Amino acid sequence: MPTRPVLRELGLNTGKKARLRRILFRHGLCNGTAFFLPYDQGLEHGPRDFFANPAASDPRFIVKLALEGGFNGIVTQIGLAEKFYWDYAGEVPLVLKLNGKTDIPADERALSPVNATVEDAVRLGADAVGYTLYVGTPAQEADFEQYRRVREDAHRLGMPLIVWAYPRGAAIEAKGGKDSFYAVDYAARTASELGADVVKVNFPHPEKRAAVPSSYDEEFTTQQAIDAVVRSANRTLVLVSGGAKLGDEAMLEKAHESMDAGATGLIFGRNVWQREHDESLRFVAALREILAKYPGESE
Ligand SMILES: O=C(CO)COP(=O)(O)O
């Protein structure tokens, strides 16, 4: 079983360490695990994601949920951070997403353009920045180059860098798809090799296979698959994403398996906020009970 890396093993400079500690421990409010509330789906998927709970289209609904649910941070694009974070600045850590795109064009040549800078994140009082890296698309080369500049700025300004490592494109589809074990494992390794402090991955599905024989053909359990993904990320902290809304039992099971594998935490959006406020908080409390079993070290 892989072990979860601790802060001193991550090669952080002082600013990154200070900010990551603020996120993971929140001055004693949190236990060294991470539970993020992402809120960039309005850009990435469009307002249809709010149909299930129209109240969630208001960013204030999300920040209230983040505060009452004891989240380690919220994730937004710059427009919402500029207009809504002022009221809550310093109360809940902000992760500023630096790139993003709509889902209107097809994914095949996916490249998520940068629309904000690490300097913006510093000005807004953010404790981390997020970058979506599409692994395996024909635009990968340009993506790596764009990413390199963000990584350099994040290092210079002491800002933790969280990489949304998303396998995409026809080559990935041929090898089992974006949430196959192959694709998620490769994406985790890529983010680690390219210097991410934290990587966000989808939960791997070992039953999704390539059409042609591959090294991922053996029968793997989901636990073995997520163990391997965390091992591939090595000294990059792993966050496991929620994805489209599933049954609560399935989500709690996913959370258990991820934490057992050595993940640092969870980043669940739609599964949390596509329901009314009290119902969200009940679900969050069940997830927090799981995270409470995996306290981390502060050094
Ligand atoms: O990280 C995420 C979006 O940025 C994950 O969001 P979902 O849980 O809604 O898939």
PDBQT file of the ligand as one rigid body, heavy atoms in Angstrom, charges set to zero:
ROOT
HETATM    1  O1  LIG A 301     -12.429  19.490  -9.741  1.00  0.00    +0.000 OA
HETATM    2  C1  LIG A 301     -13.544  19.493 -10.204  1.00  0.00    +0.000 C 
HETATM    3  C2  LIG A 301     -13.984  20.578 -11.099  1.00  0.00    +0.000 C 
HETATM    4  O2  LIG A 301     -12.981  21.542 -11.233  1.00  0.00    +0.000 OA
HETATM    5  C3  LIG A 301     -14.438  18.372  -9.877  1.00  0.00    +0.000 C 
HETATM    6  O3  LIG A 301     -15.763  18.764  -9.905  1.00  0.00    +0.000 OA
HETATM    7  P1  LIG A 301     -16.903  17.653  -9.846  1.00  0.00    +0.000 P 
HETATM    8  O4  LIG A 301     -16.789  16.966  -8.521  1.00  0.00    +0.000 OA
HETATM    9  O5  LIG A 301     -18.193  18.401 -10.015  1.00  0.00    +0.000 OA
HETATM   10  O6  LIG A 301     -16.607  16.707 -10.985  1.00  0.00    +0.000 OA
ENDROOT
TORSDOF 0
